[in-house]
Amino acid sequence: MLWDALTRDRRFAEQGFKRQVPVGPHILDFVSFPLRVVISIVPEGESSLARRAREETRAWLDERGYRVSEVSARAVESDLASVKEELAAMLANTPVLKT
């Protein structure tokens, strides 16, 4: 659902988002390399081991200048419009990196 929103909504469609992309030793849910933004889907009932791994991934990404937005899977399923608004607000304050 979120991938469809990222590819069809004009606010996100041209931001360069890719899904399930390896970055270093991690495979990310969604990443925009031009924006250096990562969207991480947090499943309901996540185990402590999975949470720890997600926190380590976030720290690794933070060290490399990525902004990480964690989005609950439940929110994506129940209120996608609000998730899109929150992401759009975050992206509005994110500069595009020049290559």
C-alpha positions in Angstrom: 0.0 0.0 0.0 2.7 2.5 0.9 4.8 1.6 -2.2 1.7 2.3 -4.4 1.3 5.7 -2.6 5.0 6.6 -3.1 4.8 5.9 -6.8 1.4 7.4 -7.6 1.2 10.4 -5.3 2.9 13.5 -7.0 4.4 14.5 -3.7 6.5 11.4 -3.7 6.6 10.0 -7.2 9.7 12.0 -8.4 11.7 11.8 -5.1 13.6 8.8 -6.3 12.2 6.2 -3.8 13.2 2.6 -4.3 12.0 -0.3 -2.3 13.8 -3.2 -0.6 17.2 -1.9 -1.6 20.5 -3.0 0.0 22.5 -0.2 1.6 25.7 -1.4 3.1 24.8 -4.5 5.1 21.1 -3.6 5.4 18.1 -4.1 3.2 15.8 -1.1 3.6 12.1 -1.0 3.1 12.1 2.3 1.1 15.0 4.7 0.4 15.5 7.9 -1.6 19.2 8.3 -2.3 18.8 11.9 -3.6 17.0 12.9 -0.4 19.0 10.5 1.8 15.7 9.5 3.4 14.7 6.0 4.6 11.2 4.9 5.4 11.2 1.9 7.7 8.0 -0.1 8.2 7.6 -1.3 11.8 5.5 -4.4 12.1 2.9 -4.8 14.9 4.2 -7.2 17.6 7.8 -6.8 16.6 10.1 -8.9 18.7 12.8 -7.4 20.9 15.5 -8.9 18.7 13.9 -7.4 15.6 13.6 -4.0 17.4 17.3 -4.1 18.4 18.3 -4.9 14.8 16.1 -2.0 13.5 17.8 0.4 16.1 21.2 -0.7 15.0 20.3 -0.2 11.4 19.0 3.3 12.2 22.2 4.2 14.1 24.2 3.0 11.1 22.1 5.1 8.7 22.3 8.1 11.0 26.1 7.9 11.0 25.9 8.2 7.2 23.6 11.1 7.0 20.3 9.4 6.3 17.1 10.6 7.9 14.9 7.7 9.0 11.2 7.8 9.3 9.7 4.8 11.1 6.1 4.1 10.1 3.9 1.5 11.8 2.5 -1.2 9.6 -0.9 -0.7 11.4 -0.9 3.0 10.5 -0.2 2.2 6.8 -3.1 -0.2 6.8 -5.6 1.8 8.8 -4.8 5.5 8.0 -2.6 5.7 4.9 -3.7 9.4 4.3 -2.2 10.5 7.6 1.0 8.5 7.0 1.3 10.3 3.6 0.7 13.7 5.2 3.4 13.0 7.8 5.9 11.9 5.2 5.1 14.8 2.9 5.7 17.2 5.8 9.1 15.5 6.6 10.1 15.7 2.9 9.2 19.3 2.6 12.0 20.0 5.0 14.5 17.7 3.3 17.0 19.2 0.8 17.8 17.3 -2.3 21.4 16.3 -2.6 23.2 17.4 -5.8 25.2 14.7 -7.5 
